[in-house]
Each structure stands twice: as structure tokens, then as C-alpha cells.
């Protein structure tokens, strides 16, 4: 249904343009034969298509920098500032300057300088302090929405009656925009070191609904930008399929980078080796700020001691930044006597496993695992928390009618891949049927079979890349975006992209 509804395929539009030109142009004019240069017109159409592609990448909610089909950054006044850690544009409705740990509410301090409570107020992990800034001051719609809901529910949390009501839900605690669920664990003889209980933090359902609406509004600008000029607001028409695929590829990359940044920054903070964030993304930047504070000390001995401690912390911060996201619960440990005698001195990084993994780090790591092995289910994850099967289902478009109304169905990633593979099998059978009628018709069955995707075998960035044929129409190449393995790689990638 989607394929048949597509109105913007370049090849079809170009053929239609040529057919219209030849059918309406007079063969003879006052000056003689009318010359029609098909090659020139085709080049004009191609340039127009490339310009449309570049304009599409300039949309505020299309992730990443504005680029041409070959990946060259197009300099303009839009989308000129980006997060230092994950490369997301400041212009988007979904821009989010967060920290994966509790931080001081700097905006509350500024707005209420004489209020002692405001001066000591802190924000929970993943709540952006930028949300306290007005729209004109540089905050995004998502930041303001989250901050507003945080303020609203924090006041409700102080209500004694509301607290009594919440206490009726066994193992459930609500605070701010979050819902924390705690599960008691049965003793396991095969795993004697497991904790007695394990927790998970998610959004309150009513808050999640509001946040998802912000995402829907952000997509609307992307959808309008993908449509032909003059058809931006026509609900019955689809946009350019190549543009949609470009937006999906970029959104997947943005989600990967943001998740990896938060996981790594959380790990560094929990080990006490630094407070990294969007604004202070690297260990070096953090160290400069710390060093400036140490220089203010007047006691020479204390200053020297603090400087030596800072050097060790910076070194460990860098070590943690180079750890793969796949490592489960990395921790610094002092080496035992034998290791110390072998020449290894100082704390060593070790993988401690999922038993006591931090609740936020666990979910961030498993989010990356789900994206790295698309189709993996809850049983395929290393976790101290048993995820529910329903959490792995997404709402998927099933069909669109002639009026533009859409129907959806909930499917897991594995089910989506299975549906895709079955569609390839059906295509092969259809081609075989055609071949019986037209013996000269040829197709490569092995090539089609090779396009199948098995669950748990491919990274989401590889699956969601723009197909080669689509980029060829634009005169560009289709490249799979790199999925950074660790935080250090991510920062190098962002630095390299900024240099373009």
C-alpha cells in the first residue's frame, strides 16, 4: 500500500516530465525545429532533487547536520550548534541537555535567589535544567515539558494524602515524573551473590503520554519537509520515501549516540571519576574546571594533594571512556597482592556482571543491546531485571487508506523482521509465477534471499541506512553510519564531524 501510494519517485517524475514536454511542444515553430535537450532537462531535474534533499536535511527536527547526498556538510545559519557529546542539534523540538545523574537545579537558584529551598533544590537524573528557561532563552519544547511536569508532580509528592495513596501499591514508588518499581528476588542457589531485590525506574504513564506527543509534533515538521512543494499539508499524500529513510537513519544514529553518551557518563560519575555532561563532555574539559577550583585553595599542601588526586581521577575517567558499552557493570578495583607484584599498580577495571548493576546503567546498556541486535528478546539480555514481553512491542503502520487514515498493529522487532522476510519469499514466488508465463524473464533468487534479516544479527544503523539505489538517484552513496563502541570513539566522531 505504501509503495503504491508513493508520488515522488524521481524516475517516474522525470519520465512524466519528458512525456509531457514532447506531447505539448510544437514540432515546428516560426524559427524552425524546436530543439529539446533531454540531457539538459534531466540534469536540471537532478539538481532540483539534490536541492530538495539538502533543504530536507536542514529541517530542525531531522537529526544531524545539513548535508548533501555525498555527506558534505552544508554551511547555513540553521542548525549551527550541536551537543558536544551526542551531536544533536540545538534547534530541534527534541534537543535535550541532560545529565545521567542528579544535578543542582541552576535555574531554580537563579529565579529564586532568596529562597533557601530553591538554592538547595536538585534535579533527578535525566531532567534537564534547561527546562526552566523560557523558549526565547534557548530551551526546547521537550526540555520545558519535562521540567514543567517535574515541578507539577514534585509538588504533588509533598502532599501527605497523595503519599498514603501511593503507598497502597506494593513495591511502587512515585517521585517527580518517575515511577520506581522494586521486585523482591527469591534466593537462587546457582547465583548466591544476587541481591535480595532489584529496582527499575520508568516514566509515569501520564507523563510518557505527554512526552510522546512532543515527539509526534516534531515528526510533523519532518513529514511536511519530505513532501513535494505545495503538498506539504496534504494528509492524503506521502512524502519522498528517500527522505523518510534519511530521517530514520539519522534518528537511529542520534538515539544510539545519546544512549551511549548517557551510559558512559553515568558509569564515570558512579565511579567518582568525573561529572561529564553535554556541556562538559570530555575528561579533559572536566579536569580543567576542577583544576581551576583547586587553584583557588590557599593551603599549599592541600592544593598539591588535590592536584595529585585529580590526576588519578582523570586517568581513570579516560580509562572508563574507552570501555565498550558491552561490558556489564565495569568497576575499578584495587589489585590483589599477586597482581601488585607483577607490576600492575593502582585500581584495575573489571567486569562485575549484572547482579548489582546500577538500575539506570542496566537499562541504558540493554537499550544499546536491543539496537545492536535488532530482534533480540528479553531472554537474550544480561540483566538483573526481568523485562516484560509487552515492552518489546512497538506500534507499526499496517496500511493507509485512500483518505489518509492509518491502521496500526503492535509487533516486536523480531515479528517485524519475520514479516519482512515473508514478504521477500512472496516476491520470489510471484516472480517464479511470472517466469512461467514469460520464460525470458530473469531474476536472481539468491540475491533476494541474501536481503533477509535474521533476528539478533544486525545493528539498527545497518538496517535503517538509506538503500544504495535511493542514493544513486541523488548522485550520492549510501553509507552505514558508524555505531561507536565506546565513549572515547563517540567524542572523536563528534570532533571529526565538527571539523567538516
C-alpha positions as CSV (number, residue, x, y, z in Angstrom):
1,X,0.0,0.0,0.0
2,X,2.8,2.4,0.9
3,X,4.7,1.6,-2.3
4,X,1.7,2.2,-4.5
5,X,0.9,5.5,-2.8
6,X,4.3,7.0,-3.4
7,X,4.0,10.1,-5.6
8,X,7.6,11.4,-5.5
9,X,9.8,8.7,-7.1
10,X,12.3,10.7,-9.2
11,X,12.4,8.3,-12.1
12,X,8.7,8.3,-12.6
13,X,8.5,12.1,-12.2
14,X,11.3,12.6,-14.8
15,X,9.6,10.2,-17.3
16,X,6.3,12.1,-16.8
17,X,8.1,15.4,-17.3
18,X,9.7,14.2,-20.6
19,X,6.4,12.7,-21.9
20,X,4.5,16.0,-21.1
21,X,7.2,18.1,-22.8
22,X,7.1,16.0,-26.0
23,X,3.4,15.8,-26.2
24,X,2.8,19.6,-25.8
25,X,5.8,21.2,-27.5
26,X,5.2,22.2,-31.3
27,X,7.5,20.3,-33.6
28,X,7.8,23.4,-35.8
29,X,8.0,27.0,-34.8
30,X,8.5,30.2,-36.6
31,X,12.2,29.8,-36.3
32,X,12.2,26.2,-37.4
33,X,12.6,23.0,-35.5
34,X,12.2,23.3,-31.7
35,X,15.2,21.8,-30.0
36,X,14.6,19.8,-26.8
37,X,17.8,18.8,-24.9
38,X,16.7,15.8,-22.8
39,X,20.1,15.5,-21.1
40,X,20.0,19.2,-20.0
41,X,16.5,18.8,-18.6
42,X,17.4,15.6,-16.9
43,X,20.4,17.4,-15.3
44,X,18.1,20.3,-14.1
45,X,15.7,17.7,-12.6
46,X,18.6,16.0,-10.8
47,X,20.0,19.3,-9.4
48,X,16.5,20.2,-8.2
49,X,16.2,16.9,-6.5
50,X,19.6,17.4,-4.7
51,X,18.5,20.9,-3.6
52,X,15.3,19.4,-2.1
53,X,17.4,16.7,-0.3
54,X,19.7,19.4,1.2
55,X,16.7,21.5,2.2
56,X,15.2,18.5,3.9
57,X,18.3,17.9,6.0
58,X,18.0,21.5,7.1
59,X,14.7,20.8,8.8
60,X,15.0,21.5,12.5
61,X,13.8,18.0,13.5
62,X,15.8,16.0,11.1
63,X,18.7,14.8,13.3
64,X,22.3,15.8,12.5
65,X,23.8,18.4,10.2
66,X,22.6,19.6,6.9
67,X,24.5,17.7,4.2
68,X,24.5,17.0,0.5
69,X,24.0,13.4,-0.8
70,X,27.7,12.7,-0.6
71,X,27.9,13.6,3.1
72,X,29.4,17.1,2.8
73,X,28.2,19.5,5.4
74,X,26.3,22.4,4.0
75,X,27.0,25.6,6.0
76,X,24.0,27.7,6.8
77,X,22.5,29.7,9.6
78,X,20.3,26.9,10.7
79,X,21.3,24.0,13.0
80,X,24.7,25.6,13.6
81,X,25.1,24.4,17.2
82,X,25.2,20.8,18.4
83,X,25.6,18.9,21.6
84,X,29.2,18.1,22.3
85,X,28.5,14.5,23.4
86,X,25.9,13.2,21.0
87,X,25.9,15.7,18.2
88,X,22.2,16.5,18.4
89,X,21.1,20.0,17.1
90,X,20.1,22.7,19.5
91,X,17.3,23.7,17.0
92,X,15.2,20.6,17.4
93,X,12.0,20.4,19.5
94,X,13.7,17.3,21.0
95,X,17.0,18.9,21.9
96,X,17.8,17.7,25.4
97,X,20.7,18.8,27.7
98,X,20.5,16.2,30.3
99,X,22.7,14.5,32.9
100,X,22.6,10.8,33.7
101,X,22.9,11.7,37.4
102,X,21.4,14.1,39.9
103,X,22.4,17.7,39.5
104,X,21.7,21.1,41.1
105,X,18.8,23.0,39.7
106,X,20.7,26.0,38.5
107,X,17.6,27.7,37.0
108,X,15.7,27.4,40.3
109,X,18.7,29.1,42.0
110,X,18.7,32.0,39.5
111,X,14.9,32.5,39.7
112,X,14.6,32.3,43.5
113,X,17.8,33.8,44.9
114,X,16.2,34.5,48.3
115,X,14.6,31.0,48.7
116,X,16.8,28.6,50.7
117,X,14.8,25.6,49.4
118,X,15.3,26.7,45.8
119,X,19.0,27.2,46.4
120,X,19.4,23.6,47.6
121,X,17.0,22.1,45.1
122,X,18.3,19.3,42.9
123,X,17.1,17.7,39.7
124,X,16.8,13.9,39.4
125,X,18.8,12.1,36.7
126,X,17.6,12.8,33.1
127,X,15.7,16.0,33.9
128,X,17.2,18.9,32.0
129,X,17.8,22.1,34.0
130,X,17.3,24.0,30.6
131,X,13.6,23.2,31.0
132,X,13.5,26.1,33.5
133,X,14.5,28.5,30.7
134,X,11.8,30.2,28.6
135,X,11.5,29.3,24.9
136,X,13.2,32.6,23.9
137,X,16.2,31.7,26.1
138,X,17.1,28.6,24.2
139,X,15.2,25.7,25.7
140,X,13.5,23.1,23.6
141,X,9.8,22.0,23.8
142,X,10.9,18.7,25.2
143,X,13.0,20.2,27.9
144,X,10.2,22.6,29.0
145,X,7.6,19.9,29.0
146,X,9.7,17.6,31.2
147,X,10.7,20.4,33.6
148,X,7.0,21.5,33.9
149,X,5.9,18.0,34.7
150,X,8.7,17.6,37.2
151,X,7.6,20.7,39.0
152,X,4.0,19.7,38.9
153,X,4.5,16.2,40.3
154,X,7.1,17.2,42.8
155,X,4.6,19.4,44.5
156,X,2.0,16.6,44.5
157,X,4.7,14.3,46.1
158,X,4.8,16.6,49.1
159,X,1.0,16.0,49.7
160,X,0.7,13.6,52.7
161,X,-2.6,12.2,51.3
162,X,-1.1,11.5,47.9
163,X,1.8,9.7,49.7
164,X,-0.7,7.5,51.6
165,X,-2.5,6.6,48.3
166,X,0.7,5.7,46.6
167,X,1.9,3.5,49.4
168,X,-1.0,1.2,48.7
169,X,0.8,0.0,45.6
170,X,3.2,-2.6,46.8
171,X,6.7,-2.2,45.5
172,X,5.8,1.0,43.7
173,X,7.2,4.5,44.5
174,X,6.4,7.7,42.5
175,X,8.6,10.8,42.6
176,X,8.8,13.7,40.1
177,X,8.0,12.3,36.6
178,X,9.1,8.8,37.5
179,X,7.7,5.5,38.7
180,X,10.1,3.2,40.5
181,X,9.2,-0.4,40.8
182,X,11.0,-2.8,43.2
183,X,10.8,-6.6,43.0
184,X,11.9,-9.0,45.7
185,X,14.1,-11.8,44.5
186,X,13.8,-15.4,45.5
187,X,17.1,-17.0,46.7
188,X,18.9,-18.7,43.9
189,X,21.3,-21.5,44.8
190,X,23.0,-21.1,41.4
191,X,23.5,-17.4,42.0
192,X,24.2,-16.9,45.7
193,X,25.7,-13.4,45.2
194,X,22.5,-12.0,43.8
195,X,20.8,-9.0,45.6
196,X,17.6,-9.5,47.7
197,X,15.7,-7.0,45.5
198,X,16.1,-5.1,42.2
199,X,14.6,-1.9,41.0
200,X,13.6,-0.2,37.8
201,X,12.7,3.4,37.0
202,X,10.4,4.4,34.2
203,X,8.2,7.4,33.3
204,X,4.8,7.8,34.9
205,X,2.3,6.7,32.2
206,X,0.6,10.1,32.1
207,X,4.0,11.8,31.7
208,X,5.1,9.4,29.0
209,X,1.9,10.2,27.0
210,X,2.7,14.0,27.1
211,X,6.3,13.4,26.1
212,X,5.3,11.2,23.2
213,X,3.0,14.0,22.0
214,X,6.1,16.3,21.7
215,X,7.8,13.6,19.6
216,X,4.7,13.4,17.3
217,X,4.8,17.2,16.8
218,X,8.5,17.0,16.0
219,X,7.8,14.4,13.3
220,X,5.2,16.6,11.7
221,X,7.8,19.1,10.5
222,X,9.9,16.2,9.1
223,X,6.8,14.9,7.3
224,X,6.0,18.2,5.8
225,X,9.6,18.7,4.6
226,X,9.5,15.4,2.9
227,X,6.5,16.3,0.7
228,X,6.5,18.0,-2.7
229,X,6.3,21.8,-2.7
230,X,2.6,22.7,-2.5
231,X,1.6,19.4,-0.9
232,X,3.2,19.9,2.5
233,X,-0.1,19.8,4.3
234,X,-2.0,17.2,2.2
235,X,-2.7,14.3,4.6
236,X,-3.5,12.0,1.6
237,X,-0.1,12.2,0.1
238,X,3.1,10.6,1.3
239,X,6.4,12.4,1.3
240,X,9.5,11.3,-0.6
241,X,10.4,7.8,0.5
242,X,14.2,8.5,0.2
243,X,13.8,11.5,2.6
244,X,11.9,9.4,5.1
245,X,14.6,6.8,5.0
246,X,17.2,9.5,5.5
247,X,15.3,10.8,8.6
248,X,15.0,7.3,10.0
249,X,18.7,6.6,9.6
250,X,19.6,9.9,11.3
251,X,17.2,9.4,14.1
252,X,18.6,5.9,14.8
253,X,22.1,7.3,14.9
254,X,21.0,10.1,17.3
255,X,19.4,7.6,19.6
256,X,22.5,5.4,19.6
257,X,24.8,8.3,20.3
258,X,22.6,9.7,23.1
259,X,22.2,6.4,24.8
260,X,25.9,5.6,24.7
261,X,26.8,9.1,26.0
262,X,24.4,8.8,28.9
263,X,25.6,5.2,29.8
264,X,29.3,6.3,29.7
265,X,28.7,9.5,31.7
266,X,26.7,7.5,34.3
267,X,29.5,5.0,34.7
268,X,32.2,7.7,35.1
269,X,30.1,9.5,37.7
270,X,29.2,6.4,39.7
271,X,32.9,5.5,39.9
272,X,33.6,9.0,41.3
273,X,35.9,9.9,38.4
274,X,34.1,12.9,36.9
275,X,30.8,14.7,36.2
276,X,30.6,14.6,32.4
277,X,27.6,16.0,30.5
278,X,26.7,17.7,27.3
279,X,28.3,20.9,28.3
280,X,31.4,19.3,29.8
281,X,31.7,16.3,27.5
282,X,35.4,15.2,27.9
283,X,37.5,14.2,30.8
284,X,39.9,17.0,29.9
285,X,37.2,19.6,30.0
286,X,36.0,18.4,33.3
287,X,39.6,18.4,34.7
288,X,40.1,22.0,33.6
289,X,37.1,23.1,35.6
290,X,38.3,21.1,38.6
291,X,41.8,22.4,38.3
292,X,40.5,26.0,38.3
293,X,38.8,25.4,41.6
294,X,41.9,23.8,43.1
295,X,43.9,26.8,42.2
296,X,41.7,28.9,44.5
297,X,43.0,27.0,47.5
298,X,45.4,28.9,49.7
299,X,46.9,25.9,51.6
300,X,49.9,24.7,49.5
301,X,49.8,21.1,50.9
302,X,46.1,20.8,50.3
303,X,46.4,22.1,46.8
304,X,49.2,19.6,46.0
305,X,47.1,16.8,47.4
306,X,44.1,17.8,45.4
307,X,46.1,18.1,42.2
308,X,47.5,14.6,42.6
309,X,44.1,13.2,43.3
310,X,42.7,14.9,40.2
311,X,45.4,13.4,38.0
312,X,44.5,9.9,39.1
313,X,40.8,10.6,38.6
314,X,41.3,12.0,35.1
315,X,43.3,8.9,34.2
316,X,40.5,6.6,35.4
317,X,37.9,8.8,33.7
318,X,39.8,8.2,30.4
319,X,40.0,4.5,31.1
320,X,36.3,4.3,31.6
321,X,35.6,6.3,28.5
322,X,37.4,3.6,26.5
323,X,35.4,0.7,27.9
324,X,33.0,-0.9,25.5
325,X,29.3,-0.4,26.2
326,X,29.0,-4.2,26.1
327,X,31.0,-4.6,29.3
328,X,28.5,-5.4,32.1
329,X,28.9,-3.3,35.2
330,X,32.6,-2.2,34.9
331,X,34.2,-1.3,38.2
332,X,37.6,-0.1,39.4
333,X,39.1,-2.5,42.0
334,X,42.4,-2.4,43.8
335,X,44.6,-5.3,42.5
336,X,45.3,-8.2,44.8
337,X,48.8,-9.0,46.1
338,X,49.9,-11.1,43.1
339,X,48.8,-8.5,40.6
340,X,50.6,-5.8,42.5
341,X,53.9,-7.8,42.5
342,X,53.6,-8.3,38.7
343,X,53.9,-4.6,38.2
344,X,50.3,-3.5,37.9
345,X,49.6,-0.7,40.3
346,X,46.5,1.3,41.0
347,X,42.8,0.3,40.6
348,X,42.0,-2.0,37.7
349,X,38.8,-2.1,35.6
350,X,36.9,-5.4,36.0
351,X,33.6,-6.6,34.7
352,X,31.4,-7.3,37.7
353,X,28.3,-8.7,35.9
354,X,24.6,-7.9,36.2
355,X,23.9,-8.8,39.8
356,X,24.4,-5.4,41.3
357,X,24.5,-3.3,38.2
358,X,23.1,0.2,38.6
359,X,19.4,0.4,37.5
360,X,20.0,3.2,35.1
361,X,23.2,1.8,33.6
362,X,21.5,-1.6,33.2
363,X,18.6,-0.1,31.1
364,X,20.9,2.1,29.0
365,X,23.2,-0.8,28.2
366,X,20.3,-3.1,27.3
367,X,18.8,-0.4,25.2
368,X,22.1,-0.5,23.2
369,X,21.9,-4.3,23.1
370,X,18.4,-4.2,21.6
371,X,19.6,-1.7,19.0
372,X,22.8,-3.7,18.3
373,X,21.0,-7.0,17.8
374,X,17.6,-6.0,16.4
375,X,15.0,-8.6,17.2
376,X,16.6,-9.8,20.4
377,X,14.0,-10.6,23.1
378,X,14.1,-10.1,26.9
379,X,15.6,-13.6,27.4
380,X,18.6,-12.6,25.3
381,X,19.7,-9.8,27.6
382,X,22.1,-9.9,30.6
383,X,20.1,-8.3,33.3
384,X,19.1,-8.4,37.0
385,X,15.6,-7.3,36.0
386,X,13.2,-9.5,34.1
387,X,11.7,-7.3,31.3
388,X,8.1,-7.9,30.2
389,X,7.4,-9.2,26.7
390,X,5.0,-6.4,26.1
391,X,7.8,-3.8,26.5
392,X,9.4,-5.2,23.3
393,X,6.3,-4.4,21.1
394,X,6.1,-1.2,19.0
395,X,3.2,0.3,17.2
396,X,3.7,-0.3,13.5
397,X,1.9,1.1,10.5
398,X,0.0,-1.7,8.8
399,X,-1.8,0.2,6.0
400,X,-3.1,3.6,4.8
401,X,-6.5,4.0,3.1
402,X,-7.3,6.5,0.3
403,X,-8.4,9.1,2.8
404,X,-5.0,9.1,4.5
405,X,-6.2,7.2,7.6
406,X,-3.7,4.8,9.0
407,X,-4.1,1.5,10.8
408,X,-1.5,0.2,13.2
409,X,-0.6,-3.0,14.9
410,X,1.7,-3.8,17.8
411,X,4.7,-6.0,16.9
412,X,8.1,-6.9,18.3
413,X,11.2,-6.2,16.3
414,X,11.5,-10.0,15.7
415,X,8.0,-10.1,14.4
416,X,8.7,-7.2,12.1
417,X,11.7,-8.9,10.7
418,X,9.8,-12.1,10.2
419,X,7.1,-10.2,8.3
420,X,9.8,-8.6,6.1
421,X,11.4,-12.0,5.4
422,X,8.0,-13.5,4.4
423,X,7.4,-10.6,2.1
424,X,10.6,-11.4,0.3
425,X,9.5,-15.1,0.0
426,X,6.2,-13.9,-1.5
427,X,8.1,-11.7,-4.0
428,X,10.2,-14.7,-5.1
429,X,7.1,-16.8,-5.6
430,X,5.4,-14.0,-7.6
431,X,8.5,-13.8,-9.9
432,X,8.5,-17.5,-10.4
433,X,4.9,-17.3,-11.5
434,X,5.8,-14.6,-14.0
435,X,8.7,-16.6,-15.2
436,X,6.3,-19.5,-16.1
437,X,4.4,-17.1,-18.4
438,X,7.4,-15.2,-19.6
439,X,10.3,-17.7,-19.9
440,X,12.8,-14.9,-20.8
441,X,12.1,-13.1,-17.6
442,X,15.2,-13.5,-15.3
443,X,15.8,-12.7,-11.6
444,X,18.4,-13.6,-9.0
445,X,16.7,-15.6,-6.3
446,X,19.9,-15.8,-4.2
447,X,20.3,-12.0,-4.3
448,X,16.8,-11.6,-2.9
449,X,17.3,-14.3,-0.3
450,X,20.5,-12.5,0.8
451,X,18.4,-9.5,1.8
452,X,16.7,-11.3,4.6
453,X,17.5,-10.2,8.1
454,X,17.6,-12.7,11.0
455,X,16.7,-11.6,14.5
456,X,19.7,-10.6,16.6
457,X,22.1,-10.5,13.7
458,X,22.2,-6.8,12.7
459,X,22.6,-3.4,14.2
460,X,19.8,-0.9,13.8
461,X,22.1,1.5,11.9
462,X,22.8,-1.0,9.3
463,X,19.1,-2.0,8.9
464,X,17.9,1.7,8.7
465,X,20.6,3.0,6.3
466,X,19.3,4.6,3.1
467,X,19.3,1.9,0.3
468,X,22.0,2.3,-2.3
469,X,19.5,2.6,-5.2
470,X,17.9,5.6,-3.5
471,X,21.2,7.4,-3.0
472,X,22.3,6.7,-6.6
473,X,19.3,8.7,-7.8
474,X,20.7,11.6,-5.9
475,X,24.2,11.0,-7.2
476,X,25.5,10.1,-3.8
477,X,26.5,6.9,-1.9
478,X,24.8,5.0,0.9
479,X,27.0,4.5,3.9
480,X,26.1,2.8,7.1
481,X,26.6,5.3,10.0
482,X,29.2,4.1,12.5
483,X,27.9,2.8,15.8
484,X,30.5,3.9,18.3
485,X,31.8,1.2,20.6
486,X,32.7,3.4,23.5
487,X,32.5,7.0,24.7
488,X,36.0,7.9,23.5
489,X,35.1,6.8,19.9
490,X,31.9,8.8,20.1
491,X,33.7,12.1,21.1
492,X,36.3,11.6,18.4
493,X,33.5,11.1,15.9
494,X,31.8,14.3,17.0
495,X,35.0,16.2,16.9
496,X,35.7,15.0,13.3
497,X,32.2,15.8,12.2
498,X,32.5,19.3,13.7
499,X,35.7,19.9,11.7
500,X,33.9,19.4,8.3
